[in-house]
Amino acid sequence: MPMWFAYTLIVLLVITSILLTLLILLHRGKGGGMSSMFGGGVTSSLAGSSVAEKNLDRYTVLVGIVWFACIVGLGLWLRLALPASS
């Protein structure tokens, strides 16, 4: 496999790691969290969470899936790129 593929996965992994950390910090915890600073702490509807919180959940899951795919892809690339040792 080409070397640019590994570099692309590493860059994508770093970006998604930083983005995932920021998204997790924006979630509301027991004490309100940082999400209340950006409008996530607005009074919620009958469902229990606002539209902003639902979208934040969706973005976090999406970035987590991309992050996981980068980890798996990099592991497979390393397995195929490195020669097998006896």
C-alpha positions in Angstrom: 0.0 0.0 0.0 1.2 3.5 -0.7 2.8 5.6 2.1 0.5 8.6 1.5 -2.4 6.4 2.7 -0.7 6.0 6.1 0.0 9.7 6.4 -3.5 10.6 5.4 -4.9 8.3 8.1 -2.5 9.7 10.7 -3.5 13.3 9.9 -7.2 12.3 10.0 -6.6 10.5 13.3 -5.1 13.6 14.9 -7.8 15.9 13.7 -10.6 13.5 14.8 -8.9 13.0 18.2 -8.9 16.7 18.9 -12.4 17.2 17.6 -13.7 14.2 19.6 -12.1 15.7 22.8 -13.7 19.0 22.2 -17.1 17.5 21.4 -17.0 15.4 24.6 -16.1 18.4 26.7 -19.2 20.3 25.3 -21.6 17.6 26.6 -23.6 18.4 29.6 -22.6 16.5 32.7 -24.2 16.3 36.1 -23.3 19.9 36.8 -24.4 21.4 33.5 -21.0 21.2 31.7 -19.6 23.5 29.1 -22.6 23.0 26.8 -24.6 25.5 28.9 -22.2 28.2 27.8 -23.1 27.7 24.1 -26.8 27.4 24.4 -27.0 23.7 25.2 -28.4 24.4 28.7 -31.6 26.0 27.4 -34.8 24.6 28.9 -35.4 21.2 27.4 -38.6 19.8 25.9 -40.6 16.9 27.0 -38.1 14.4 25.5 -35.5 15.6 28.0 -32.9 17.1 25.7 -32.8 20.1 23.3 -32.1 20.0 19.6 -28.6 21.3 20.3 -27.9 18.4 22.6 -29.3 15.9 20.1 -27.1 17.3 17.3 -24.1 17.4 19.6 -24.7 13.7 20.3 -25.0 12.9 16.6 -21.8 14.8 15.8 -19.9 13.1 18.6 -21.0 9.6 17.4 -20.1 10.4 13.8 -16.6 11.7 14.7 -16.2 8.7 17.0 -17.0 6.3 14.1 -14.5 8.1 11.8 -11.9 8.0 14.6 -12.4 4.2 15.1 -12.2 3.6 11.3 -8.9 5.5 11.2 -7.5 3.3 14.0 -8.6 0.1 12.3 -7.4 1.3 8.9 -4.0 2.2 10.3 -3.7 -1.1 12.0 -4.5 -3.0 8.8 -2.1 -0.9 6.9 0.7 -1.6 9.3 -0.1 -5.3 9.2 0.1 -5.3 5.4 3.1 -2.9 5.1 5.4 -4.5 7.6 7.0 -7.9 6.7 5.9 -10.8 8.8 8.5 -11.9 11.3 9.1 -15.6 12.0 
